């Protein structure tokens, strides 16, 4: 009993289940990009936990296990050649300004992991967009037998960009993740399996994922079949980049997302899906997920407020006519 009272970290079962769902992506990151990912993950976790601990002391609070989810999501979203010091800057910003300045877990408006990534994306554009590498090739062990992929294959062109330029990829490679990309965002198969697990364990609400994916496919399909330049096949687009990763593990964040009703969840997820497509097709940013998610985060409180007000008015109207 005393051990639980004095424990350093407050454990949250739903957050731990999300961590379990991310473990296959950690293994895949090592398999495709080498053991250096574990160093990045360890540094991000150490700095992220320390940062939350120092901030939590000012609120007389404990560190929560949600910071582990933030650390894992942030690390998995990084390109394989990311300098460690940039990863440190990103996770500090994410924990401090994406979470703790609002009062800690349960009070933050923005997703901490994506906040940290947005900051370093804006501040250090080249390392975040121009330092991607092909997965480790060679033996069946792939990255399990390597520290990092060969730096001779550094490229700024991801499959998402190449497809927009007309290059074709095998759907199998996009689905399995055997392509250039960030550490944990390339394998659609493992992301889907992780999503099934957290929905089954009730650590995530499926309405968020369904709304994100449906709105994404509908708008992308409309643009693609209308012949809009830069719009690629919607199925290939779904399995390219980090959209699926964010739709499963970030849009479903129990704090920064709309939580009032299923209608609110559908609206929130649809905002994310639509904004991702619009940014990908019409802006200079080929990915779109980072800013689309922050945009959706910003409107989540308003969505909840409007739905609550609408319900209140209906009740008052009903009471008046009774």
C-alpha positions as CSV (number, residue, x, y, z in Angstrom):
1,X,0.0,0.0,0.0
2,X,2.8,2.5,1.0
3,X,4.8,1.5,-2.1
4,X,1.8,2.5,-4.3
5,X,1.3,5.8,-2.4
6,X,4.9,6.8,-2.7
7,X,5.5,5.6,-6.3
8,X,7.2,8.0,-8.6
9,X,4.7,7.7,-11.4
10,X,0.9,7.5,-11.4
11,X,0.0,4.5,-13.6
12,X,-3.0,4.9,-15.9
13,X,-4.3,1.5,-17.3
14,X,-5.7,3.0,-20.6
15,X,-2.3,4.7,-21.3
16,X,-0.4,1.4,-20.6
17,X,-2.6,-0.4,-23.1
18,X,-1.7,2.2,-25.8
19,X,1.9,1.6,-24.9
20,X,1.4,-2.2,-25.5
21,X,-0.1,-1.4,-28.9
22,X,3.0,0.7,-29.8
23,X,5.5,-2.1,-29.0
24,X,5.2,-3.8,-32.4
25,X,5.9,-0.4,-34.0
26,X,9.0,-0.1,-31.9
27,X,10.2,-3.6,-33.1
28,X,9.4,-2.6,-36.7
29,X,11.4,0.6,-36.3
30,X,14.5,-1.4,-35.2
31,X,13.9,-4.0,-38.0
32,X,13.7,-1.3,-40.7
33,X,16.1,1.4,-39.4
34,X,18.5,-0.3,-36.9
35,X,19.2,-0.2,-33.2
36,X,19.8,3.6,-33.1
37,X,16.1,3.9,-32.7
38,X,16.4,2.5,-29.2
39,X,18.9,5.2,-28.3
40,X,16.5,7.9,-29.6
41,X,13.6,6.3,-27.7
42,X,15.7,6.1,-24.5
43,X,16.8,9.7,-24.7
44,X,13.3,11.0,-25.4
45,X,11.9,9.0,-22.5
46,X,14.5,10.1,-20.0
47,X,14.2,13.7,-21.0
48,X,10.4,13.6,-21.2
49,X,10.0,12.0,-17.8
50,X,12.5,14.4,-16.2
51,X,10.8,17.4,-17.8
52,X,7.3,16.4,-16.6
53,X,8.7,15.6,-13.1
54,X,10.2,19.1,-12.7
55,X,7.0,20.7,-14.0
56,X,4.7,18.5,-11.9
57,X,6.5,19.5,-8.7
58,X,5.3,23.1,-9.2
59,X,1.7,21.7,-9.2
60,X,2.3,19.3,-6.3
61,X,1.4,16.5,-8.8
62,X,2.9,13.1,-9.8
63,X,4.3,12.2,-13.2
64,X,1.6,10.3,-15.0
65,X,2.1,7.3,-17.4
66,X,0.6,9.4,-20.1
67,X,4.1,10.9,-20.6
68,X,5.3,7.5,-21.7
69,X,2.7,7.5,-24.5
70,X,3.8,11.1,-25.5
71,X,7.4,10.0,-25.5
72,X,6.8,6.9,-27.6
73,X,4.6,8.7,-30.1
74,X,7.0,11.5,-30.5
75,X,10.0,9.2,-31.0
76,X,8.2,7.1,-33.5
77,X,7.2,10.2,-35.5
78,X,10.9,11.2,-36.1
79,X,13.0,10.6,-39.2
80,X,15.7,7.9,-38.7
81,X,18.6,10.4,-39.0
82,X,17.3,12.9,-36.4
83,X,20.1,14.4,-34.3
84,X,19.6,13.6,-30.7
85,X,19.7,17.2,-29.5
86,X,16.8,18.1,-31.8
87,X,14.8,15.2,-30.4
88,X,15.5,16.5,-26.9
89,X,14.4,20.0,-27.8
90,X,11.2,18.6,-29.3
91,X,10.1,16.5,-26.3
92,X,10.9,19.2,-23.8
93,X,8.7,21.6,-25.8
94,X,5.9,19.1,-26.2
95,X,5.8,18.2,-22.5
96,X,6.1,21.8,-21.2
97,X,4.1,23.8,-23.7
98,X,1.9,21.1,-25.1
99,X,0.8,19.8,-21.6
100,X,2.2,21.1,-18.4
101,X,1.6,24.8,-18.8
102,X,-2.1,24.0,-19.0
103,X,-2.0,22.3,-15.6
104,X,-0.9,18.7,-16.6
105,X,-2.7,15.6,-17.7
106,X,-6.4,16.2,-18.4
107,X,-6.1,19.9,-18.9
108,X,-4.0,20.3,-22.1
109,X,-5.7,21.6,-25.3
110,X,-3.1,20.3,-27.7
111,X,-1.6,16.8,-28.2
112,X,1.8,17.0,-26.5
113,X,3.6,14.7,-29.0
114,X,2.4,16.5,-32.0
115,X,3.1,19.9,-30.4
116,X,6.7,18.9,-29.9
117,X,7.0,17.7,-33.5
118,X,5.4,20.8,-34.9
119,X,7.9,23.0,-33.0
120,X,11.0,21.2,-34.3
121,X,9.4,20.9,-37.8
122,X,9.1,24.7,-38.0
123,X,12.4,25.4,-36.2
124,X,14.6,22.7,-37.9
125,X,13.0,22.1,-41.3
126,X,15.9,20.3,-43.0
127,X,16.6,17.6,-40.4
128,X,12.8,16.9,-40.2
129,X,12.1,16.9,-44.0
130,X,15.4,16.3,-45.8
131,X,17.1,13.5,-43.8
132,X,15.0,10.4,-44.6
133,X,16.8,7.1,-45.5
134,X,15.9,3.8,-47.1
135,X,15.4,1.0,-44.7
136,X,18.3,-1.3,-43.9
137,X,18.7,-3.9,-46.7
138,X,20.7,-7.1,-47.0
139,X,20.2,-10.0,-44.7
140,X,16.9,-11.3,-43.3
141,X,17.8,-9.7,-40.0
142,X,17.8,-6.3,-41.6
143,X,18.0,-3.6,-38.9
144,X,18.5,-6.2,-36.1
145,X,22.0,-6.5,-37.5
146,X,22.7,-2.8,-38.0
147,X,23.0,0.3,-35.9
148,X,21.5,2.6,-38.6
149,X,20.8,2.6,-42.3
150,X,23.5,3.7,-44.7
151,X,23.8,7.5,-44.8
152,X,24.6,7.2,-48.5
153,X,20.9,6.8,-49.1
154,X,19.8,10.1,-47.5
155,X,16.9,11.7,-49.4
156,X,14.4,14.4,-48.9
157,X,11.8,12.6,-51.1
158,X,9.3,10.4,-49.3
159,X,6.9,8.0,-51.0
160,X,4.1,10.5,-50.5
161,X,6.0,13.2,-52.4
162,X,7.1,10.7,-55.1
163,X,3.5,9.5,-55.7
164,X,2.3,13.1,-56.0
165,X,5.0,13.5,-58.7
166,X,3.8,10.4,-60.6
167,X,6.0,7.6,-59.2
168,X,4.2,4.3,-58.5
169,X,4.8,2.1,-55.5
170,X,3.7,-1.4,-54.7
171,X,0.7,-1.4,-52.4
172,X,2.3,-4.3,-50.5
173,X,5.4,-2.2,-49.6
174,X,3.2,0.7,-48.5
175,X,1.1,-1.7,-46.3
176,X,4.1,-3.5,-44.7
177,X,6.2,-0.4,-44.3
178,X,9.3,-1.3,-46.3
179,X,9.9,2.2,-47.5
180,X,11.5,5.6,-46.7
181,X,9.8,7.3,-43.8
182,X,9.8,8.1,-40.1
183,X,10.7,5.4,-37.5
184,X,7.2,4.1,-36.7
185,X,4.8,5.5,-39.3
186,X,5.5,3.3,-42.3
187,X,3.8,0.0,-41.5
188,X,0.1,0.3,-42.0
189,X,-0.4,-3.3,-41.0
190,X,1.0,-2.8,-37.5
191,X,-0.8,0.5,-37.0
192,X,-4.1,-1.2,-37.9
193,X,-3.4,-4.1,-35.5
194,X,-2.5,-1.6,-32.8
195,X,-5.7,0.3,-33.5
196,X,-7.8,-2.8,-33.2
197,X,-6.2,-3.6,-29.9
198,X,-6.7,-0.2,-28.2
199,X,-10.3,-0.1,-29.5
200,X,-10.9,-3.6,-28.2
201,X,-9.4,-2.7,-24.8
202,X,-11.5,0.5,-24.8
203,X,-8.5,2.7,-24.6
204,X,-9.6,4.5,-27.8
205,X,-13.0,5.3,-29.3
206,X,-13.5,3.9,-32.8
207,X,-15.6,6.9,-33.9
208,X,-12.5,9.1,-34.1
209,X,-10.7,6.6,-36.3
210,X,-13.7,6.0,-38.6
211,X,-14.5,9.7,-39.0
212,X,-10.8,10.4,-39.8
213,X,-10.5,7.6,-42.4
214,X,-13.9,8.1,-44.0
215,X,-13.5,11.8,-44.5
216,X,-9.9,11.4,-45.7
217,X,-10.9,8.8,-48.3
218,X,-14.0,10.6,-49.5
219,X,-12.3,14.0,-50.1
220,X,-9.1,12.4,-51.5
221,X,-11.2,10.3,-53.8
222,X,-13.2,13.3,-55.0
223,X,-10.0,15.2,-55.8
224,X,-8.2,12.3,-57.4
225,X,-11.1,11.3,-59.7
226,X,-11.7,14.9,-60.6
227,X,-8.1,15.0,-61.9
228,X,-6.8,17.6,-59.4
229,X,-3.0,17.9,-59.7
230,X,-1.2,16.5,-56.6
231,X,-4.0,14.2,-55.5
232,X,-3.1,10.6,-55.6
233,X,-5.1,7.4,-55.4
234,X,-6.9,7.6,-52.0
235,X,-6.0,4.0,-50.9
236,X,-2.3,4.6,-51.6
237,X,-2.6,8.0,-49.9
238,X,-4.1,6.3,-46.8
239,X,-1.1,3.9,-46.5
240,X,1.5,6.7,-47.2
241,X,2.9,9.1,-44.7
242,X,1.8,9.4,-41.1
243,X,-2.0,9.9,-41.5
244,X,-2.9,6.4,-40.3
245,X,-0.5,6.6,-37.4
246,X,-2.0,9.9,-36.2
247,X,-5.6,8.7,-36.9
248,X,-5.2,5.7,-34.6
249,X,-2.9,6.9,-31.9
250,X,-3.2,10.8,-31.8
251,X,-6.7,11.7,-32.9
252,X,-8.0,9.3,-30.2
253,X,-6.1,11.1,-27.4
254,X,-8.6,11.2,-24.5
255,X,-7.7,14.8,-23.5
256,X,-7.1,16.9,-26.6
257,X,-10.0,15.5,-28.7
258,X,-13.7,16.2,-28.5
259,X,-15.2,13.9,-25.9
260,X,-18.8,15.0,-25.3
261,X,-20.8,12.8,-27.8
262,X,-20.3,10.5,-30.7
263,X,-21.4,13.4,-32.9
264,X,-18.6,15.5,-31.6
265,X,-16.2,12.7,-32.2
266,X,-17.3,12.4,-35.8
267,X,-17.0,16.1,-36.4
268,X,-13.6,16.2,-34.7
269,X,-12.2,13.2,-36.7
270,X,-13.7,14.7,-39.9
271,X,-11.9,18.0,-39.4
272,X,-8.6,16.1,-39.1
273,X,-9.2,14.0,-42.2
274,X,-10.4,16.9,-44.4
275,X,-7.6,19.2,-43.2
276,X,-4.9,16.6,-43.9
277,X,-6.1,16.2,-47.4
278,X,-6.3,19.9,-48.1
279,X,-2.9,20.6,-46.7
280,X,-1.4,17.7,-48.6
281,X,-2.9,18.6,-52.0
282,X,-2.9,22.4,-51.9
283,X,-0.1,23.6,-49.7
284,X,3.7,23.3,-49.7
285,X,3.7,20.7,-47.0
286,X,3.5,17.2,-48.5
287,X,2.4,15.5,-45.2
288,X,-0.2,17.7,-43.6
289,X,-0.9,15.6,-40.5
290,X,0.9,17.8,-37.9
291,X,-0.9,21.0,-38.6
292,X,-4.2,19.2,-39.4
293,X,-4.2,17.6,-35.9
294,X,-3.3,20.9,-34.2
295,X,-6.2,22.6,-36.1
296,X,-8.6,19.9,-34.9
297,X,-7.3,20.2,-31.3
298,X,-8.0,23.9,-31.4
299,X,-11.6,23.3,-32.3
300,X,-12.3,20.4,-29.9
301,X,-13.5,22.6,-27.0
302,X,-15.7,24.6,-29.3
303,X,-17.3,21.5,-30.7
304,X,-18.0,20.2,-27.2
305,X,-19.4,23.6,-26.1
306,X,-21.8,23.9,-29.1
307,X,-23.1,20.4,-28.7
308,X,-23.7,20.9,-24.9
309,X,-25.5,24.2,-25.6
310,X,-27.6,22.6,-28.3
311,X,-28.6,19.8,-25.9
312,X,-29.4,22.4,-23.2
313,X,-31.7,24.3,-25.5
314,X,-33.5,21.2,-26.6
315,X,-34.1,20.2,-23.0
316,X,-35.3,23.8,-22.1
317,X,-37.6,23.7,-25.2
318,X,-39.0,20.3,-24.3
319,X,-39.6,21.4,-20.6
320,X,-41.4,24.5,-21.8
321,X,-43.7,22.6,-24.1
322,X,-44.4,19.8,-21.5
